[in-house]
Every structure is written in C-alpha cells, then in structure tokens.
Amino acid sequence: MKALRPLAEDDDDPMLSAVNIVDVFLVLVVALLTAVALQHQPAGDGGAVVHNAGRPDMEMVVRERGREVSYRGSGGASAGDGVRAGVAYRMKDGSIVYVPESEDRAR
C-alpha cells in the first residue's frame, strides 16, 4: 500500500481540474462549430446548374421553391430590347474586369 500513497496525493492537484475544464470546453466548441456548419449548408432549394456550357445545346436548370425550370439554348444568338452596357475581359490570372461604355457609344 505504500506504493499507492504518492498517487493519492496527486488527486488534489488543482491543475487536473483545469485540464478537465479545458477538455469540456473543447468538446463544446466542436459541437457548436458542427451545428453552425450544418445550419449553413444549402438546402438544395434555389440555385442553378448549367449543362454543356458554351455549346449550342447548352441547358440551364434553375431550382426555385421546389420547382425545377429548364432553359435550353437555341444554338443562335439571343435577341431582345436591351442595349450593350460594356465589355468584360478575362485577365491572365483568371480575374474578370468589366469596362462600362459611355451612353453615346453603347447605342
């Protein structure tokens, strides 16, 4: 029994309770982060998926309020009542720069 007495004296060490409190807080932090991550995942409602991008048979599927609406390209240029607003350039680093045009040049 004399060999076990030094172990019994270590049980009164206040640092052991501090280590246990840190462990409890770590578990709580992981649980909170998991809850936040699960809450911010997209629910699958709202969004768009593009199939065959840039090709004449391109199709875009849009999900809104539980419905899926499919838009298909006709293979030609689109027409409408809009006016040209500017030009977009893709840089070598992958960024896109938009350059607006003046009113007189846009028409």
SERO-4910 file (N, C-alpha, C, O; in steps of 0.05 Angstrom, whole numbers):
BEGIN
 pado doro    nc1    nc2    nc3   cac1   cac2   cac3    cc1    cc2    cc3    oc1    oc2    oc3
  Met    A     16    -24      0      0      0      0     17     25      0      7     46     -9
  Lys    A     41     24      9     58     48     10     63     58    -18     68     82    -22
  Ala    A     64     41    -38     69     49    -65     46     66    -77     51     81    -95
  Leu    A     22     63    -67     -1     77    -78     -5    104    -65    -21    120    -76
  Arg    A      7    110    -43      3    135    -30     12    159    -46     -2    180    -46
  Pro    A     34    159    -61     41    182    -77     20    188    -99     16    211   -106
  Leu    A      7    168   -108    -14    172   -128    -38    186   -116    -51    202   -129
  Ala    A    -44    179    -91    -67    191    -78    -63    221    -72    -82    236    -72
  Glu    A    -38    229    -68    -32    257    -63    -35    274    -89    -41    298    -87
  Asp    A    -31    262   -112    -34    277   -138    -63    284   -144    -68    301   -160
  Asp    A    -82    270   -132   -110    275   -138   -119    302   -129   -139    313   -138
  Asp    A   -105    314   -110   -112    341   -100    -99    363   -116   -102    387   -109
  Asp    A    -86    357   -138    -73    377   -155    -94    394   -169   -111    383   -184
  Pro    A    -95    421   -166   -115    437   -179   -112    439   -209   -131    445   -223
  Met    A    -89    433   -219    -85    433   -248   -100    411   -263   -108    414   -286
  Leu    A   -105    389   -249   -121    368   -261   -149    377   -267   -160    370   -288
  Ser    A   -161    392   -249   -188    402   -255   -188    423   -277   -207    424   -293
  Ala    A   -167    439   -279   -165    458   -301   -163    444   -328   -175    453   -348
  Val    A   -148    422   -329   -145    407   -353   -172    395   -361   -179    394   -384
  Asn    A   -187    385   -342   -213    374   -347   -233    395   -357   -249    389   -375
  Ile    A   -231    419   -347   -249    441   -356   -242    448   -385   -260    453   -401
  Val    A   -216    449   -392   -208    455   -419   -218    433   -438   -228    440   -460
  Asp    A   -217    408   -430   -228    387   -447   -258    390   -451   -268    386   -474
  Val    A   -273    398   -431   -302    402   -434   -307    425   -453   -325    423   -470
  Phe    A   -292    446   -451   -296    469   -469   -289    462   -497   -302    471   -516
  Leu    A   -269    446   -502   -262    437   -529   -284    421   -541   -291    425   -565
  Val    A   -296    404   -526   -319    388   -536   -342    406   -543   -355    403   -563
  Leu    A   -348    426   -526   -370    445   -531   -364    462   -557   -383    466   -572
  Val    A   -340    470   -560   -332    486   -584   -336    469   -609   -347    479   -629
  Val    A   -327    444   -609   -331    427   -632   -360    423   -638   -368    423   -661
  Ala    A   -376    419   -617   -405    415   -621   -418    440   -633   -435    438   -651
  Leu    A   -411    464   -623   -422    488   -634   -413    493   -663   -430    501   -680
  Leu    A   -388    488   -670   -379    491   -697   -393    472   -716   -400    479   -739
  Thr    A   -398    448   -707   -412    428   -723   -441    437   -728   -451    435   -750
  Ala    A   -454    448   -707   -481    457   -710   -483    481   -729   -501    482   -746
  Val    A   -464    499   -728   -463    522   -746   -458    513   -775   -471    523   -793
  Ala    A   -440    495   -779   -434    485   -806   -458    471   -818   -463    474   -842
  Leu    A   -473    456   -802   -496    442   -813   -519    461   -818   -535    456   -837
  Gln    A   -521    482   -803   -542    502   -807   -538    518   -833   -558    526   -845
  His    A   -514    523   -841   -508    540   -864   -505    524   -890   -496    536   -910
  Gln    A   -510    498   -890   -509    483   -915   -532    490   -933   -554    494   -923
  Pro    A   -528    491   -959   -551    497   -976   -571    475   -975   -564    451   -974
  Ala    A   -596    482   -975   -618    462   -972   -625    449   -998   -644    433   -999
  Gly    A   -612    456  -1020   -619    445  -1046   -641    460  -1059   -649    453  -1082
  Asp    A   -652    481  -1046   -673    497  -1058   -661    524  -1067   -649    538  -1051
  Gly    A   -664    530  -1092   -652    555  -1102   -624    549  -1112   -608    539  -1097
  Gly    A   -619    556  -1137   -593    551  -1148   -596    544  -1178   -618    540  -1187
  Ala    A   -574    542  -1191   -575    536  -1220   -553    517  -1227   -531    518  -1215
  Val    A   -558    499  -1245   -539    481  -1256   -538    484  -1286   -559    485  -1299
  Val    A   -514    487  -1297   -510    491  -1326   -498    466  -1337   -477    456  -1328
  His    A   -511    455  -1358   -501    432  -1372   -491    441  -1400   -504    457  -1412
  Asn    A   -469    430  -1409   -458    436  -1435   -453    466  -1439   -461    477  -1459
  Ala    A   -439    478  -1420   -435    507  -1420   -419    515  -1445   -398    502  -1452
  Gly    A   -428    535  -1459   -414    547  -1482   -419    532  -1508   -409    540  -1529
  Arg    A   -435    511  -1507   -441    496  -1532   -469    503  -1541   -485    513  -1526
  Pro    A   -475    498  -1567   -502    505  -1577   -525    491  -1563   -547    501  -1562
  Asp    A   -520    467  -1551   -541    452  -1538   -540    457  -1507   -547    439  -1492
  Met    A   -531    481  -1499   -529    487  -1471   -556    487  -1457   -576    495  -1470
  Glu    A   -557    478  -1432   -582    477  -1417   -577    487  -1389   -556    480  -1377
  Met    A   -595    503  -1378   -593    513  -1351   -617    504  -1336   -640    509  -1344
  Val    A   -613    491  -1312   -635    482  -1295   -635    499  -1270   -615    500  -1256
  Val    A   -657    513  -1265   -659    531  -1242   -679    519  -1223   -701    511  -1231
  Arg    A   -672    518  -1197   -690    508  -1176   -699    531  -1159   -684    546  -1147
  Glu    A   -726    534  -1158   -738    555  -1141   -763    544  -1128   -781    534  -1142
  Arg    A   -765    546  -1103   -789    538  -1088   -798    510  -1094   -822    505  -1098
  Gly    A   -780    492  -1096   -787    464  -1100   -792    456  -1129   -798    433  -1135
  Arg    A   -791    475  -1148   -795    470  -1176   -769    472  -1191   -751    487  -1184
  Glu    A   -767    456  -1212   -744    457  -1230   -753    468  -1257   -771    457  -1269
  Val    A   -740    489  -1266   -747    501  -1292   -722    498  -1310   -700    505  -1301
  Ser    A   -726    488  -1334   -704    483  -1352   -705    503  -1375   -725    507  -1387
  Tyr    A   -682    515  -1380   -679    534  -1402   -658    522  -1421   -636    514  -1413
  Arg    A   -666    520  -1447   -647    509  -1467   -640    530  -1487   -657    546  -1496
  Gly    A   -615    529  -1495   -606    548  -1516   -616    539  -1543   -619    516  -1549
  Ser    A   -620    559  -1561   -630    552  -1588   -606    548  -1607   -610    540  -1630
  Gly    A   -582    553  -1598   -559    549  -1615   -551    575  -1629   -529    576  -1641
  Gly    A   -567    595  -1629   -561    620  -1642   -558    642  -1621   -560    638  -1597
  Ala    A   -554    666  -1632   -552    689  -1614   -580    697  -1604   -600    693  -1618
  Ser    A   -581    708  -1581   -607    716  -1570   -614    744  -1579   -596    759  -1588
  Ala    A   -639    750  -1578   -649    777  -1586   -665    788  -1563   -677    774  -1547
  Gly    A   -666    815  -1562   -682    828  -1542   -681    858  -1545   -671    868  -1565
  Asp    A   -693    872  -1526   -695    901  -1527   -672    915  -1513   -673    939  -1510
  Gly    A   -653    900  -1503   -632    912  -1487   -611    927  -1504   -611    925  -1528
  Val    A   -593    941  -1491   -571    955  -1504   -545    945  -1491   -545    936  -1468
  Arg    A   -524    947  -1506   -498    939  -1496   -490    957  -1474   -491    982  -1477
  Ala    A   -481    946  -1451   -474    962  -1428   -443    964  -1424   -434    982  -1410
  Gly    A   -428    947  -1436   -399    948  -1432   -386    922  -1442   -399    906  -1456
  Val    A   -361    919  -1436   -346    896  -1444   -332    884  -1420   -322    899  -1402
  Ala    A   -331    857  -1419   -317    844  -1397   -292    830  -1409   -294    817  -1430
  Tyr    A   -270    832  -1395   -245    819  -1404   -235    800  -1382   -236    807  -1359
  Arg    A   -227    776  -1390   -215    757  -1372   -184    761  -1372   -172    759  -1394
  Met    A   -173    766  -1349   -144    771  -1347   -129    744  -1345   -141    723  -1341
  Lys    A   -103    745  -1348    -86    721  -1347    -88    707  -1320    -85    682  -1319
  Asp    A    -92    722  -1299    -94    710  -1272   -122    699  -1266   -126    688  -1244
  Gly    A   -141    700  -1285   -167    689  -1282   -188    709  -1272   -212    703  -1273
  Ser    A   -180    733  -1264   -199    753  -1256   -213    765  -1280   -203    764  -1303
  Ile    A   -237    776  -1276   -252    788  -1297   -255    818  -1292   -261    827  -1269
  Val    A   -249    834  -1312   -251    863  -1310   -274    873  -1328   -274    866  -1352
  Tyr    A   -293    888  -1317   -316    899  -1332   -310    928  -1338   -303    943  -1320
  Val    A   -312    935  -1363   -308    963  -1372   -334    974  -1383   -343    966  -1404
  Pro    A   -348    992  -1368   -373   1003  -1378   -368   1021  -1401   -347   1034  -1403
  Glu    A   -388   1023  -1419   -386   1041  -1442   -402   1066  -1436   -421   1066  -1421
  Ser    A   -395   1087  -1450   -409   1112  -1446   -436   1109  -1461   -440   1092  -1478
  Glu    A   -455   1127  -1454   -482   1126  -1466   -482   1128  -1496   -496   1113  -1509
  Asp    A   -467   1146  -1507   -467   1150  -1536   -455   1127  -1551   -463   1121  -1574
  Arg    A   -435   1114  -1540   -421   1092  -1553   -437   1065  -1550   -434   1047  -1566
  Ala    A   -454   1063  -1529   -468   1039  -1525   -490   1035  -1546   -499   1012  -1549
  Arg    A   -499   1055  -1559   -521   1052  -1578   -510   1050  -1605   -525   1047  -1624
***
